[in-house]
Amino acid sequence: MNYLGLDIGGANIKIAHSKGRAFTLPFALWKSPKKLHKLLKKAARQMPKYDLVGICMTGESCDCYSTKQEGVNRILDEVLKIFPEEELQIWQVDQGFQTIESARIDYLKTASSNWHALASYCGLIYSDDRSLLIDIGSTTTDIIPILKGKPASRGKTDFERLQSDELVYIGVGRTPLPMLDGQGICREVFATTLDLHLVLEHIEEDPDNFNTADGQPATKREAKSRIAHTLGGDLSTISDKKIAATAQRFYQLQAEGILQGIEKVLARHKAGFTRTILSGSGEFLIRELARHSEFNQRLPQTDFVSLSQLLDQELSSAACAWAITQLLVHFKH
């Protein structure tokens, strides 16, 4: 049996095949929700043949949908335009794979289920230990305890996980800088966290990536320009030194926001963890923090395991979609 995994997010669609292929397609779901099926069809055509399709999602949270229930239903409607119902398996929090009908009825367990799929997959790999999964994406950070191979988060929904600090709404790409601190800057989306990491050279330039605040390339020069606009100026009026200092300040604020969440989760698990699993496009951030003494002692004192090293870069970039394929292998064989 061959399996296709789909992680349907609000800004990206991630797709993986159980034979070891995966990729990500940027897609602003909130802008064009009725075009979702066209993108899914295009993505599926690029994959080898498959017998079943597993799906997890977070896209139902987009503000083009008035409720979670509407979002789940509309996304499933789009999915059904290209996949036969009998081929579909929908991942639910604490329920595993379910039918479309069950996914609609218990929609809150279908909503924002990708974190649970990834944690469940990690639990299959490390089934006997106490692990902490830290998954940092472009928009959010998930901090998920995994005990005896099962996700053991206090919260299940996004609302509950935000309250328990297991979901921190800070990422390395899309978080607007004023969301971290609006003091002394323009409270407008001129720049995001992507720009501070480009300026500080934590990540490489990507001239083909136009998913930025101003639609210009993800290069260091353009990132400097975006930060200069945040400071109320431009590259002719704001010095490189000031831009670099601003990037560093917001890096500290980003780190603080994520570390506070990690510390609160650690405080609830006095027995500690055997390992920390790093995942997502922002896993570099934890490694960067570990290099600095002022941050290092606030991180879990464990061995760090990187999904990007355990898997190849292609699969780790679509980790939740890949997790779905492997959960299908585990549960459907």
Protein Blocks (a to p, Z undefined) as FASTA:
>chain_A
ZZddddddfkbccdddfkopacdddddfklmmmlmmmmmmmmmmmpccdfbdcdddfklm
pckbfbfklmmmmmmmmmmmmpcfklpccddehklpadfklmmmmmmlmgopllmmmmmm
mmmmmmmbccddddddfkbccddddeehiacbfbfblmlmmmnopaccbdfklmcfklmo
cghiacddfbcfklmmmmnopaccdfkbccbfkopacdfklmmmmmmmmnopafklpcfk
lmmmmmmmmmmmmmmmmmmmmmmmmmmmmnopfbdcdedjklmmmmmmmmpmklmmmpcc
dddddfklmpcfklmmmmmmmmmmmmmmmmmZZ
